[in-house]
Amino acid sequence: MAILDFGDALNLALREEMRRDPRVYCVGEDIVLGVPFGVTKGLAEEFGTARVRNAPISEAAIVGSAMGAAITGLVPVVDMHFADFVTCAMDEVANQIAKSRYMFGGQISCPLTLRMPYGIGKSAGGHHSNSVEAWFVNIPGLKVCIPSTPADARGLLKTAIRDPDPVLIFEHRGLYRVTGEVPEAETLVPLGLADVKRDGGDVTVIATARMVGESLAAADRLTGEGISVEVVDPRSLVPLDREGLAASVRKTHRVVIAEEGPMRGSVGAWLAWVIMEDCFDDLDAPIARVAGPNIPIPFSPPLEAFATPGAADVVDAVRRVVK
Amino acid sequence: MYATMLRIRRAEERARELYAAGRIPGFIHLSIGQEAVAAGVCAPLRRDDYLLSTHRGHGHLIAKGGSLRGFMAELYGRATGCCKGKGGSMHIADASVGYLGANGVLTSGCVLAPGVGQSIQMRGTDQVAVTVFGDGAANRGPFHEGVNLAALWRVPVVFVCENNFWASTTAHDLSTAGGSIAARAAGYGIPGATVDGNDVLAVYDAMESAVARARAGQGPSLIEARTVRFMGHFEGDPQGYRSRGEVEAGRQRDPIARLRAHLEGAKLLDAAHVARVAAVVEAEVQDAVDFAESSPLPAPEDALQDLFVHYPWTD
């Protein structure tokens, strides 16, 4: 095992995949220097600027051209810079990429990866902080994954690149400098396989990305109260490991779902329905949810803190469901 | 090119009748009157070149060599259609001939095409990517993003604006500043040409040099082909926004009659030859209609197929 941070683990995945397959290339704004998060830093030195391709500030053309390349034999990895900016390429993602295979009756494949740096923190404000994964879970034809650890980030990105369908990978920008163990050997993490991040018997916390770490911190605190928390990370939302989630719920009978994005119309709301449908008779309490408030992300630190769900919120929610 | 134009004309005229008779569901946008653009654009292309098209794309598909049977069956929503009934008129593709899709969203091809060109460049082939779009579409942002990117990356792309002077029901003068779409090429440092889009030989000439340029690695070009839409924006469009006289005047510029007169004048075509071509085209179109009529509808549960390569499930 090596200790790497989340950003370096993604960089390693890109390096490994670009070495393995000459069809793989990266495209996006400022990616030669790897600004602002360093994920693509140094790749141009090894692979050249034809395969680590700086693009003008033209999100529609960046994403659209990646699709054009993907449907004619290349394997693009698009850096969205900030996931918030995908709104400028929403036709390309929602109408073109997502439908390319289905609408044409399976004639066309679109093996494209969209890297989505996202999330709240450091007073980045309303256009650089949003958790937008729910938008894409709601678009049939896209696969969506959302790692919480360096090892999962590397393994999921590699799987995404090798997948013959379009995959979005949500990289929480608050996690880029978080370190963790990453296997020395090349390791893939399959889509549709949840991971139990902490074993427990009293309550299942289903959490994504940054909220996994927050939930583990909450679990530590709750140990002192005699509450044993199991933390389950779905890792990919489409496809979803329904069986993996259900297995934990059947053990604990109580569920908290923790995410960062707004409460309304969210991934957590959908997961709550999934649990209800698959495990209604196993539940001993209503499902509790932790999510952001239904507001744009504000700038000022106290306002931003108000909009940021954390370990304390998970602790409160667990107490409610075990009461 | 004469036979191609006639094939498009007859296929669309039949589609029009069949739509009116309730045999074809949804909406269809006919390109009757604009056949010279489709035929002239596709004639210099090879089967392995790529074409990205529009909502008014029947002609482009046929000219690119797409299957008439697959086309008609797709319009009918049959299981044997090019897209198994999942696309329909506005979202049809025939990847076997490099026809990467009609598009229900205007201008989308303008941003896809630079990537197709990049793929050609990186794979090291001498293919060409062509995107056709309307004059209305040239006013969307992706046109500018796509042309800029293609010029910047010097990729083998030909942008073809099929200017029929109507953006749905809005006249060209009320939607398009500057008076010339081809002139926009200068802003990106690439060649721009305006041609009479009802003169198939003029379209061919412009296209041939743009394709040669692209194949030689000299980058993208923009062609504006000025043409006339004989029909409404969609079938059933009452066209209250334009005069009958305008369409009548347009019909005087019918591209098929025009090429026929030219070829007859040059003694390259005679009445017997014209009749033979008409009979062959008629038989091909009839065969496609018969094929569509006799093809099965898709099973309802086929709606769950083709979403992903590896995962059949939909949740």
Interface residues (C-beta under 8 A of the other chain):
Chain A: R23 Y25 A50 R51 A55 P56 S58 A60 A61 V63 G64 S65 A66 M67 G68 A69 A70 I71 T72 G73 L74 P76 D91 E92 N95 Q96 K99 S100 R101 Y102 M103 F104 G105 G106 Q107 I108 S109 P140 G141 K143 D163 P164 D165 G192 V238 P239 L240 R242 V274
Chain B: Y50 L52 G81 C82 C83 K84 G85 K86 G87 H91 I92 A93 D94 A95 S96 L100 G101 N103 G104 V105 S108 C110 V111 L112 A113 P114 G115 V116 G117 Q118 S119 I120 M122 R123 A129 G141 P142 E145 G146 N148 L149 L152 Q305 D306 L307 F308 V309 H310 Y311 W313 T314 D315
